[in-house]
Structures are given as structure tokens and as C-alpha cells.
Amino acid sequence: MRQHFVRAVRRWIPRGRAARVGLIAILAVVAFGSAFAFGAWSRACAGSRCPSIEGLGEYDPDQASKVYAADGRLITDFGLERRTVVPLREMSPAVLAAFLATEDKRFYRHSGIDWIRFFGAVKTNILAMEMAEGFSTITMQLARNLFPEDISGRDRTIARKIREARVARRIEKKYRKEKILELYLNQIDLGNRAFGVEAAAQRYF
């Protein structure tokens, strides 16, 4: 088995001095990048830089105050955010499938960070020479939406993205996927002051 491993390694190492120098350079860049990433990951939540997720189990966001007519018709509502919190079991399966397909198709297979999507985005952005593609999962988006003061979407730094990823990992460790999806679909901003899928359904349909 050892000889087989050695042969495999030798077959992988390119022939020729120039090719080997190129390989060493690539490995050096990877090693440096890995060390930098590890250090940034370790420092991202140092002190109180990352918010606590302890209260998410009792999620109770602000909801708009509603005024009804005598016959039960909704006349108007008040508040900066239109929101009606609904449990996941009452949401349409078609809505769930649509969000999973468009936002995070591997939602049930990752632990907060979709590494396949991450490396795909890195490749795309390098080739495009710009930030042409993101890699935020549903859990990462939830972290950003729940804690805009700590993880602002307007902050385009690597440090902010790492904080977002670390908070997402903490959420995944503490809560079930169904709870995460429920929180996300009640928190997401869908435009025109409609927050959450129920408020969006009332607003647009």
C-alpha cells in the first residue's frame, strides 16, 4: 500500500524543473492563504464582535399594527416593516421549494457554509476580475438579516463575510434546519416594506 501511495504521489508531481517550480509556487500561495484564512477566522469573533444567537429560539420580531373594518376587512397597517410571522408547517411547499432552489439548493447538506458554492464563486470572481458571484447560504443570509448592526450587508470587507460565516455555523450547531428555514422566511426583506413570505403574499397577491 505504501508503494502504491508513493507511485501515486510521483505520478501527480509534474516533470521538468519549470513545472516543479510552478507547483512549489502554487503550494506556497495555498499555504500562505490558508494561514491567513485561519488567522482571520480565529479573530473574526474575538471579544464581542459577533452577536449572540441565544435568543433565536424565542424569535419575536416587530409586526405591523393592523386596523380592521367592522366586517373584518383589513383597512391599513402601521409600522416600518410589514410582517406576519407564520410557522413553517403553514407555508406552501411550493414556496419552500422555490427558495431552496434559487437561494441554497444544498441547504440540507451543508453546515452553514456551502464549500462547493464557495470555491465555485472564487473561481468565477477570479476569472471575471470582479465580485460577479456570491456564495451566501440561507443560514448566512439569516445571520446578516437578523443582526444588521453587527453584520451589515453594506460592509463589503472580508472580515464581515467571515463574521457572517461564523455566526451561520453557530446557528447551524444550535438549531434544526427547519427552524433556520422558518426564521429565514419570516425575516427576509422582499421589498415594499414586506418582510417575510406571508407579508409578501399579502402585498403582491
Sequence and secondary structure as in RCSB ss.txt:
>XXXX:A:sequence
MRQHFVRAVRRWIPRGRAARVGLIAILAVVAFGSAFAFGAWSRACAGSRCPSIEGLGEYDPDQASKVYAADGRLI
TDFGLERRTVVPLREMSPAVLAAFLATEDKRFYRHSGIDWIRFFGAVKTNILAMEMAEGFSTITMQLARNLFPED
ISGRDRTIARKIREARVARRIEKKYRKEKILELYLNQIDLGNRAFGVEAAAQRYF
>XXXX:A:secstr
 HHHHHHHHHHHS SSHHHHHHHHHHHHHHHHHHHHHHHHHHHHTSTT S   GGGGG      EEEE TTS EE
EEESSSB     GGGS HHHHHHHHHHH TTGGGSSS  HHHHHHHHHHHHHHTS       HHHHHHHHH TTT
S TT  SHHHHHHHHHHHHHHHHHS HHHHHHHHHHH B STTBBSHHHHHHHH 
